[in-house]
Amino acid sequence: MDTEEFFLPRSRAANERLHALVPGGAHTYAKGDDQYPENLAPVISHGRGAHVWDVDGNRYIEYGSGLRSVSLGHAHPRVNEAVRRELDRGTNFVRPSMMELEAAERFLATVPTAEMVKFTKNGSDATTAAVRLARAVTGRPRVAICGDHPFFSVDDWFIGTTPMSAGIPTATTELTVAFPYGDLAATEELLTRYQDEIACLILEPAGHTEPPPGYLTGLRELADRHGCVLIFDEMITGFRWSEAGAQGLYGVVPDLSTFGKALGNGFAVSALAGRRELMERGGLRHSGDRVFLLSTTHGAETHSLAAAMAVQATYAEEGITARLHALGERLAAGVREAAAGMGVADHVLVRGRASNLVFATLDENGRPSQQYRTLFLRRLLAGGVLAPSFVVSSALDDADIDQTVDVVAQACAVYRKALDAADPKPWLGGRPVKPVFRRLA
């Protein structure tokens, strides 16, 4: 379908209604219509497998499903069956259910580097609990975050460090400091500068590049030497790197780690896991000060825990992580070939681990460009590809990948025209897409 003929009238009307009722028009900033070309932000009706349909009746091949959470595809039969079974048995009780025990046993078998686990509903609660616990056990006030990773929590200790820091006291923000990924010397300098003040180092153990050799082991040694807690945020790396996350793949054991996203295949469940000595400080079997670790009304809803158990079983029995990597490798190779064929290989780049691919859009000077991203997204949407990233789900098949590559090639042809003109504006169709973290709306 030609972009000029591609309209989404029902989606556009629904977006207007959303903005009138919901701040930002979505419940997650990364899902906002400012992340998409003007008037081309589809509102979803339903999804199945690797495909979603918008309220205008268009079908898309979807990538980055549920912000990376739906790694098995939408409405996965095995997950849905487990959920339905629990719905008929009740979802929330005044005391723990057997499902809480079984889910904990299953999780700790999947992630054997952890000794205890506590479930909650979202990643921010888990990472904030990890930070609070680290501060409690060390008696130190400062948090050291990896400054190269984009998101850790909606809570003040992190959001105060972003351009969207309105409403957060400076005194809170000043307690968070940053270290660069892959640079042990700079991290040691930070730990020395704030000697005996830093409670924890928190980072995604891997991202768009592999950890430098010895880096994670070196961080483990630094944390031990300086007496701080090492926290791995495995929201993304969990299951996509290995069933036991990056810690399982690289063999470096953090003190605490947080899992979510793929854990529930779209159902709301996340986890804080770690060493018994630390985790028990949030329990009842110790003599120290109590830590209010995690306590949520809906943290142990039976259907979400059942979904998590079904996800883990599916990954283990069907080799899902290997499939994600194989699909990603096929997609990355196809996109790179398409970009090269259209003469834009230096401008449309695919980065990251095969199971967690993103793309970069560079201008005629080789700089990241929101305008060229807008052009690229417009052509993808018109071709039936909904792709804020190229993060795959296991529900994709070879035909989906091939169709995506064909659409990317068409997008790259337009990209080449814009580069030759040194001006993408004629192909934008309106304002460019915007970064999530910005000071002004």
Number of C-alpha atoms within 10 A of each C-alpha: 10 9 15 11 8 15 15 19 14 15 21 20 12 17 22 13 12 16 14 11 11 12 12 17 19 15 11 10 15 15 17 18 22 21 21 24 23 17 19 23 22 24 20 16 14 13 18 12 20 23 21 23 19 18 17 16 13 15 20 23 23 27 26 20 28 17 18 21 21 26 34 27 24 22 17 19 13 14 26 17 15 20 21 13 13 18 16 9 10 12 17 16 12 6 6 12 15 10 19 18 11 13 24 21 16 17 24 17 14 20 21 15 21 23 20 20 22 22 27 24 21 18 24 20 23 28 29 22 20 30 24 18 24 27 21 19 18 16 14 15 18 23 26 24 24 21 15 14 15 10 17 21 16 14 13 17 22 23 19 22 20 15 12 15 17 11 9 15 12 12 9 15 19 13 17 18 19 17 22 15 22 22 13 17 13 14 21 18 12 16 24 13 11 12 12 16 21 28 27 29 27 25 24 23 25 25 18 14 10 12 14 11 9 13 17 22 14 16 20 20 13 20 22 12 11 17 17 26 27 25 27 28 28 27 27 24 27 23 29 29 24 21 22 23 26 23 25 18 12 16 12 19 21 25 25 29 29 29 26 31 26 28 29 26 27 25 23 22 27 28 27 27 29 27 17 14 13 20 24 17 20 21 13 10 9 11 7 10 10 15 18 13 20 18 14 10 11 16 21 24 24 26 27 31 29 28 28 28 24 25 24 24 16 15 21 15 9 10 14 23 19 17 19 24 21 16 22 25 16 15 24 24 13 19 27 19 16 23 26 16 13 17 16 22 16 15 25 26 16 22 16 18 21 24 25 23 22 21 19 17 22 20 21 19 10 11 11 15 18 19 23 27 26 26 25 24 25 26 27 26 25 21 23 20 24 25 22 20 19 25 26 32 31 23 20 22 12 11 9 19 20 15 15 25 24 17 21 24 24 18 23 27 19 18 27 18 14 19 18 11 12 12 14 22 16 10 20 20 16 14 15 20 21 18 11 15 16 11 10 6 9
